[in-house]
Amino acid sequence: MERGSLLDVILKTYEVRTRMWEGLLGQLRDLDVVGASDPEFGRILVAIRDAMRNIVPGEWADALHLRVSELTREDLRRVLKSFLATGVPGYAAPFQHQGSGTINALVLAMLSLIAERREGRVIFAMEEPELSLPPHVQKRVVDKVRAIAAQALFTSHSPYVIEQFQPEQMTVMSRNSEGVLTSSDIALPDNLKLKSFRDGFRTRFCEALLARRVIVVEGKTELVAYSAAARKAAEIDPANYERLDTLGWVPFDAGGQSGVAPFAAFFRGLGKSVASIFDEQERAARDAIVASCDAPFEQPYAGFEHLLSAEVWVGAQAWFVRFLVESNEWPPALNDTLPFPGSPDDAYRDAFLALFKHKKGDDFLTIFFEHCGLTNFPQTMLRTIAALKGMALPPAPPAPPAPPGPNGIFG
């Protein structure tokens, strides 16, 4: 109720002159704060009064009593609080002690009253409207604000908020290392239909749009594999490797090799650092990918399963096939690829290759890398993961010069 508060603004907007002040002040003046219900405290006040009379004239110390407040309008404005239900029957809590989601909803409700009174002639600017709100409420907040405002501006990291807008209504904001804030409008590449963009927004596009760094990969296989491999490598050797998400890299599934260059150019045009990971390409396709991103990483194989087959130690391949068979996780459709029990490790190559041809991007990749040591990781992947770390982390500062020797010469 303080002057300038939202509730005060609402009262003025609706031209309401409340008459509660005089009545409330009168009730508080007559309130017996310390009386028959608390005689012990009353005796203390009497004792203080008598002690004061020994020091100052009696009329100065003759009316010692307690009041709820200073009993002015301004004092009441500061202490009056709105209470809301908490979900516990019979218990309400002050506005400022509510959860942040409830507070945001109440503030929005009061702002909407002001906007409706002004017949929509308002501009709303909301920062992170999704905080502490479930997805369906986030969408309702956006719809409500847009309905009552002449113009609405939102900053958000929530796919449920962002997807309420068309691409031409979205702007990607970024701040560089010097602190300069820039913005980029979203223009979909020619190979991306609006329906595909909207259908895959939460699961495919949103995370990349909100990231500083994007890795455009050919498909789900590389997306799963590089995330899992980087996570495990960082766990084993944190001095040389780091998780992709820790570095700010977000893998993006281009949906095939033909999509790598267009999507890399799309994200690069939004001011992001863009790397790409792709299988062996013809020269023209490779040149297009190289020109579209900051760091191209070509895997020198026709497919990711061939990379695994060529660079993973044969003993690790045989172990993984046996592990899946013994765990009853081996796909029945590939039973004809299994060698006879007791066969040498080399006999399991075909089954290992067939598994990842059959289950591209499946959780088998995550399981495999979770059980790998670094010596069993494909070297092509380790080099790429290390390079991505180098791109994301600033270079180490130069070593300080050695102190001067006795002759004033650095030794």
TAPENOR-V504747 format. One record per run of one state. SS is the DSSP state (A for helix, B for strand, O for the rest). FROM is the first residue (numbers start at 1). TO is the last residue. If there is no record, write none. Layout:
SS	FROM	TO
SS	FROM	TO
//
This chain:
O	1	5
A	6	13
O	14	19
A	20	29
O	30	35
A	36	53
O	54	57
A	58	61
O	62	72
A	73	79
O	80	82
B	83	85
O	86	91
B	92	94
A	95	97
O	98	99
A	100	117
O	118	122
B	123	127
O	128	134
A	135	148
O	149	150
B	151	155
O	156	158
A	159	162
O	163	166
A	167	169
O	170	170
B	171	175
O	176	180
B	181	185
O	186	193
A	194	199
O	200	200
A	201	210
O	211	212
B	213	217
O	218	219
A	220	236
O	237	243
A	244	247
O	248	248
B	249	253
O	254	257
A	258	269
O	270	272
B	273	279
O	280	282
A	283	292
O	293	294
B	295	299
O	300	303
A	304	311
O	312	313
A	314	326
O	327	331
A	332	337
O	338	344
A	345	358
O	359	363
A	364	370
O	371	373
A	374	376
O	377	378
A	379	392
O	393	403
B	404	404
O	405	409
B	410	410
O	411	411
//
